[in-house]
Amino acid sequence: DGTVFRISSNLNLALHHLIEPGQSRNLWVDQICINQNDGSEKDTQVRLMGKIYGNADKVAI
């Protein structure tokens, strides 16, 4: 949707290692997918993280 996110330098580095040019990949990144400014949303999402990671094909931490 064109939303711009500020990300940490560590996430930037990880994304460069995880995504090859021209490659399509679905990623769930909690720093982006969870509204970090909404405590209620963060609490809800943190409780779901076990299920999210448990259903993933691959996990990179």
N, C-alpha and C positions, 0 to 999 in steps of 0.2 A: 504494500500500500504506500510505499515511499517514505515510511517513517524512518527517521535517522536515529540511531542509537550510539551512545558513547560506550565503548567497550574497553576493558582493561588491556594492557599490553600483553599480558599472558594469554588472554582469549584470542587476541589478534594473531599471536604467534601460533597458537593451537589450530586456529582455522586455516592458516596458511599451510600447515602440515597435513591437515585432514582433507582438504579440498584441492584436487588437481585441476589445473586450468582445463576448461571445456567439459569437466565432469559434473554431473548432477548428483546431489546427495541431500537427503533429508536429515536434518539435525534438530535435536531439541536441546537448547542451551538455556539453562535456568536463568542465567544473567540477563537474557533477552526475553525468554518466554514468560517469566514471572515479573510482574510489575514490582520493582524493587522499592517503590515509594508507597506501596499499599500493604501495611502490616497484616491486614486481614487476608488479603490474597496470598501473601507469602506464607502465612500460617497454614492456609488450606492446601496450597501447592506442596509445601514441605511434607505434609502428611501423605500426599499422593506419590512422593518421589520413589518410594520402594516399589510401587506398582509400575510407575513409568519406567524405571531402570530395569525392573524384572521382566517387562515385556519387550525390551529392546533387543534387537539382533546383536548389536555390539555396543559397548559402553567405553568411552574414553574419559578418564578423569584427570 
